[in-house]
Amino acid sequence: MSFKPIRPKKISTQIAEQIRESILRGEFSPGEKLPPERKLSQMFGVSRPSVREALNVLASSGLVMSYQGGGTVVQSLIDTDQDNALCELIRTQRACALEVIEVRKGMEALTAYYAAERATPEDITRMEEILGRMDVQLENKKPLEDLDAKLHLQIARATHNVIWLHLMHSLFDAMKDFQRGVWHNVYALGDDTRLLFDHHKRIVSAIRENDADAARKAMTEHLDFSEKRCADYITFSSS
């Protein structure tokens, strides 16, 4: 019988493994900053050079990107570069945005379904906090676009499937400018914001009740409506 000698792992390797696992659990979203080196060294109880080496390992694998003076940012598992082909296609051919929404309907119907099956009490609390902030914005007659995106991404996070979360971030990043145009030129002209808020409340209610089929149905109805308004925006901006 032969045994292999035990080799202790480098400190930086152990740090990198823990941060990697945290990212892949969805505890950090694409574009989110990790705590600064000083804070990480305190959290792990190690020196800053060990933390720096661990971050370099993660950067070389494409999970994070370090910026001079800007900290370390989590990268998407999916390309979210604002100059990528999808962003450019939507900018130059707006009708392609409707094709993205068609994809979103399929994806988000399932994210709502799985969120209803898997959401933790903490996930539900985060969704309800976002709804509360939406309500305040409505009362103050302020736009909901940023909170709308946050809620959809929180629903994706509640699936506890990091691939759903990163795919959603990718599509939302690609659609960001287009959706801003929809909010400012279509939703702002009527009472749609209250209706959208009611849509979101129904989605979150179904997730809270663990009713996966109802959550999927509510999300599909919401995105059917959004698709119509996006089509209105394309017509509006072309006239």
N, C-alpha and C positions, 0 to 999 in steps of 0.2 A: 504494500500500500504506500502511495506517495502523496504528500501534501504539498501545495504551493505555499510559499511564504506569504504572510500577511504584510501588505504594504499600506501604511497609513496614507490617506488622501491628503494632498496639500490643502491648506486652509482656504486658499483662493478657489480651489475646485469645489469644496463644500459650499462656499458662499454662492458661487455661480449656479450650482445645482438647485439650491433653495430658491434663488431669485427666478431661475428658469421655471421651476415648478409653479411658483406663484403666478408668473405670467401666463403659463399654459392652463392654469385653473381659472383665468379670466379676472384675477384680482387687480390687475393693471390693464387698462384699455389701450389700444393703439393711440399714440399721441400723448399719453399721460407720462408725466415725469416720475422717475424713481426718486426716493428720498436722496438728499445730497450725500456725498461720500462721508462727511463728518457724522451725519445721522446714522447711516448704515454701519459705520464702524462701531458706533455706540450700541446699536441694536444687536450686532453679531458679537460684540465684545472682542474685536480684533483691531489690528492697525489699519490705517487708511491705505498704505501700499497694498495690503492684501485685498482690500475692497476694490482698489483701482485695477489690480490684476484680474479680479473676477469680472469686472465690467468690461475689460478688454476682451476677455474670452467670449462673453455674451455678444459683444459688438462684432467680433469676427464671425460669429454664427448668424448674424443678421437679426438677432432678437431686439437689440437696442442700438441707439446711436447717441454718441456723446458729442456735445457741442461746447466749444470754448465759451465759458461764461454762461452757458444756457442749460447746464445740467445734462442728465442722461434720460433720453426719451424712448419709450417702448415703441418698437416698430410693428407694423401690421404683418401678419403672416401672409396677407394678400397685398399686392402692390397698391398703395394709395397715393402715389406721387401725383400732385395736382397737374403735372404736365403729361400724364400718361394718355394713352390713346383714347380711353373711354371719356375722360374729361374733355379732350379736344373734340371728340365726335359730338358730344352733347352741346358744346359751345357753337359748333359750326352747323349742326343739323339737329335742331331742337326736337323734331319729331322722334328722334332716337330716345329722348327722355321718356316717352310713352312706353317704349320697349323695356326700358329699365324698370318702370313702374310695374309692367306686366311680370317681370322677374321678381320684383319685390312682393307682389301679391302672393306668388307661390311660396317664397321664402318666409314672409312674415306671417302668413297663415299658419305655417308650421312652427315658427318660433313662439307664437301665441299658444299654440296647442301644447308644445313641450313645456313652456313656462307654467301653464296651468297644472301640469303634472308634477313639476319639479321645483317650483318656486319655494324658497324658504320664507319664514316670517320676516327676516331682514330684507329680502327682495321685495316683498309686498310693502313693507314700510317705506322703502325708497320710492316705489311707484306712487304711493299715496302722498308722499312729501312733494313729488313733482306735480301731482294733480292739485295739491293745495297751492303751490306757487302759480300754477296756471290760473286758478280761480282768482287769485289776487291780481294777476295781470289783466284778466278780463274786466274786473271791477275798475281798474285804473285805465281801461281802454288802451292797453299796450299789447304789442304783438306777442304771439306765443311760439314763434318759429323755433327758437333755440330750445325751449322746454319741450316742444313737440319731438324734436330729434332726440333729446335726452331720454324721454319716456320710451321711444321705440328701441333705443339702444339698451335701456335698462331691462326691457322685456327680453331682448336677445341675451343679455347677461344672465337672466333668470332661467334660461334653458340649461345653464351650467355645461354648455358645449362651446368651447372657445372658438371653434371654427365658425359657428353661427355668428358669434360676436364680431369676429374679424371681417367676415364677409359683409355684415351689415355696415361696419365702419367704412369699408371700401366703397360700397354703393352710396352711402350718405356723403362721403367726401366728394365723389364724382358728381353728385347731384346738387351740391351745396349752392352754387351760384344760381342754378335754374330754380331751385326751390325758393330761394330768396326773392326771385322775380315773381313767382306765383303768389307768395305771401303779400308782397307789397302792391301788386297790381290786380289781383283777383280777390283774394280773401279780404283784403282791406276795404273792398268796395261794398260789402254786404254784411249779413249776419252769420256768415259761415263759421266764424271763430267759435261762437257758442255751440254750434252744431258739432264742430270738430271736438270740442271739449266733452260734449255728451258722448261722442263716439269713444273717446279715450276712457271715460268713466265706465262704459259698458265693458270694454276690453279688460280693464283692471278688475272690475267686479267678477267677471267670469274666471279670471286667473285666481283671484282670492278664494272663490268657491271651488277651485280645482275642477272646473267644468271645461275640459279641454275642447269639446266640440263647440260649445258656446263661444269660447275664446277665439277659436279659428273662424267661426261664422262672423263674429263682431269685427275681427280684424279685416276679413275679406270685404265686408260691407263698407268699412272705413276707407279702404284703399280703392274700392270701386268709385266712391265719391271723389277721392283725391285725384284719381285718373281723369274723371270728367273735368275737374277744375284745372288740371294741368293742360288738358286739351283746349279749354277756354283761354288759357294764358298764351298758348301757341298762336291761336287765332288773333287774340288781342295784340300780341307783339308783332304780328305779321301785317296788321292793317295800317 
